[in-house]
Amino acid sequence: MLADALAAIDCEVEDVVERHSHAIVIGRVLDVAVSARTAALAYWQGRYVAIDQDEDAVKLAEVSVPASRTVRKFLP
Protein backbone atom coordinates (compact mmCIF):
# COMPACT_ATOMS: atom_id res chain seq x y z
CA MET A 1 0.00 0.00 0.00
CA LEU A 2 1.03 3.59 -0.53
CA ALA A 3 1.58 5.66 2.59
CA ASP A 4 -1.03 8.40 3.01
CA ALA A 5 -3.30 6.92 0.31
CA LEU A 6 -6.83 8.36 0.17
CA ALA A 7 -8.32 4.87 -0.03
CA ALA A 8 -7.31 1.24 0.24
CA ILE A 9 -9.28 -1.71 -1.12
CA ASP A 10 -8.68 -5.22 0.22
CA CYS A 11 -9.66 -7.90 -2.29
CA GLU A 12 -9.42 -11.63 -2.79
CA VAL A 13 -8.62 -12.97 -6.25
CA GLU A 14 -11.66 -14.45 -7.99
CA ASP A 15 -10.13 -15.08 -11.40
CA VAL A 16 -7.06 -14.34 -13.51
CA VAL A 17 -7.49 -13.92 -17.27
CA GLU A 18 -4.20 -14.22 -19.15
CA ARG A 19 -3.72 -12.75 -22.61
CA HIS A 20 -0.27 -12.85 -24.18
CA SER A 21 2.09 -11.06 -21.77
CA HIS A 22 -0.69 -9.49 -19.66
CA ALA A 23 -3.10 -10.68 -17.02
CA ILE A 24 -6.39 -9.22 -15.83
CA VAL A 25 -7.02 -9.92 -12.16
CA ILE A 26 -10.66 -9.99 -11.10
CA GLY A 27 -11.20 -9.63 -7.37
CA ARG A 28 -13.96 -9.63 -4.78
CA VAL A 29 -13.85 -6.59 -2.52
CA LEU A 30 -13.51 -7.59 1.14
CA ASP A 31 -12.92 -4.22 2.78
CA VAL A 32 -12.59 -0.54 1.87
CA ALA A 33 -10.76 1.99 4.02
CA VAL A 34 -11.09 5.70 3.23
CA SER A 35 -8.89 8.44 4.65
CA ALA A 36 -10.26 11.66 6.09
CA ARG A 37 -7.71 13.57 3.99
CA THR A 38 -8.91 15.24 0.80
CA ALA A 39 -5.65 15.72 -1.09
CA ALA A 40 -5.15 13.68 -4.25
CA LEU A 41 -1.86 11.93 -4.96
CA ALA A 42 -0.16 12.50 -8.32
CA TYR A 43 3.09 11.21 -9.79
CA TRP A 44 4.92 14.20 -11.32
CA GLN A 45 8.53 14.64 -12.42
CA GLY A 46 9.64 11.38 -10.83
CA ARG A 47 7.99 11.78 -7.44
CA TYR A 48 4.63 11.66 -5.71
CA VAL A 49 3.03 15.01 -4.83
CA ALA A 50 -0.17 15.89 -2.98
CA ILE A 51 -2.71 18.06 -4.76
CA ASP A 52 -4.64 19.75 -1.96
CA GLN A 53 -6.61 22.44 -3.79
CA ASP A 54 -8.23 22.85 -7.20
CA GLU A 55 -5.69 25.60 -7.90
CA ASP A 56 -2.86 23.09 -7.38
CA ALA A 57 -4.32 20.88 -10.12
CA VAL A 58 -4.49 23.82 -12.55
CA LYS A 59 -0.89 24.86 -11.77
CA LEU A 60 0.33 21.29 -12.23
CA ALA A 61 -1.43 21.09 -15.61
CA GLU A 62 0.03 24.42 -16.73
CA VAL A 63 3.63 23.36 -16.08
CA SER A 64 3.12 19.84 -17.46
CA VAL A 65 1.64 20.68 -20.86
CA PRO A 66 4.03 21.73 -23.67
CA ALA A 67 3.99 25.49 -24.36
CA SER A 68 2.44 24.97 -27.81
CA ARG A 69 -0.78 23.71 -26.22
CA THR A 70 -3.29 25.66 -24.21
CA VAL A 71 -4.66 24.56 -20.86
CA ARG A 72 -8.41 24.80 -20.51
CA LYS A 73 -9.67 25.53 -17.05
CA PHE A 74 -12.49 23.16 -16.10
CA LEU A 75 -12.92 24.52 -12.59
CA PRO A 76 -15.78 26.92 -11.73
C-alpha positions as CSV (number, residue, x, y, z in Angstrom):
1,M,0.0,0.0,0.0
2,L,1.0,3.6,-0.5
3,A,1.6,5.7,2.6
4,D,-1.0,8.4,3.0
5,A,-3.3,6.9,0.3
6,L,-6.8,8.4,0.2
7,A,-8.3,4.9,0.0
8,A,-7.3,1.2,0.2
9,I,-9.3,-1.7,-1.1
10,D,-8.7,-5.2,0.2
11,C,-9.7,-7.9,-2.3
12,E,-9.4,-11.6,-2.8
13,V,-8.6,-13.0,-6.3
14,E,-11.7,-14.5,-8.0
15,D,-10.1,-15.1,-11.4
16,V,-7.1,-14.3,-13.5
17,V,-7.5,-13.9,-17.3
18,E,-4.2,-14.2,-19.2
19,R,-3.7,-12.8,-22.6
20,H,-0.3,-12.8,-24.2
21,S,2.1,-11.1,-21.8
22,H,-0.7,-9.5,-19.7
23,A,-3.1,-10.7,-17.0
24,I,-6.4,-9.2,-15.8
25,V,-7.0,-9.9,-12.2
26,I,-10.7,-10.0,-11.1
27,G,-11.2,-9.6,-7.4
28,R,-14.0,-9.6,-4.8
29,V,-13.8,-6.6,-2.5
30,L,-13.5,-7.6,1.1
31,D,-12.9,-4.2,2.8
32,V,-12.6,-0.5,1.9
33,A,-10.8,2.0,4.0
34,V,-11.1,5.7,3.2
35,S,-8.9,8.4,4.7
36,A,-10.3,11.7,6.1
37,R,-7.7,13.6,4.0
38,T,-8.9,15.2,0.8
39,A,-5.6,15.7,-1.1
40,A,-5.2,13.7,-4.2
41,L,-1.9,11.9,-5.0
42,A,-0.2,12.5,-8.3
43,Y,3.1,11.2,-9.8
44,W,4.9,14.2,-11.3
45,Q,8.5,14.6,-12.4
46,G,9.6,11.4,-10.8
47,R,8.0,11.8,-7.4
48,Y,4.6,11.7,-5.7
49,V,3.0,15.0,-4.8
50,A,-0.2,15.9,-3.0
51,I,-2.7,18.1,-4.8
52,D,-4.6,19.7,-2.0
53,Q,-6.6,22.4,-3.8
54,D,-8.2,22.8,-7.2
55,E,-5.7,25.6,-7.9
56,D,-2.9,23.1,-7.4
57,A,-4.3,20.9,-10.1
58,V,-4.5,23.8,-12.6
59,K,-0.9,24.9,-11.8
60,L,0.3,21.3,-12.2
61,A,-1.4,21.1,-15.6
62,E,0.0,24.4,-16.7
63,V,3.6,23.4,-16.1
64,S,3.1,19.8,-17.5
65,V,1.6,20.7,-20.9
66,P,4.0,21.7,-23.7
67,A,4.0,25.5,-24.4
68,S,2.4,25.0,-27.8
69,R,-0.8,23.7,-26.2
70,T,-3.3,25.7,-24.2
71,V,-4.7,24.6,-20.9
72,R,-8.4,24.8,-20.5
73,K,-9.7,25.5,-17.0
74,F,-12.5,23.2,-16.1
75,L,-12.9,24.5,-12.6
76,P,-15.8,26.9,-11.7
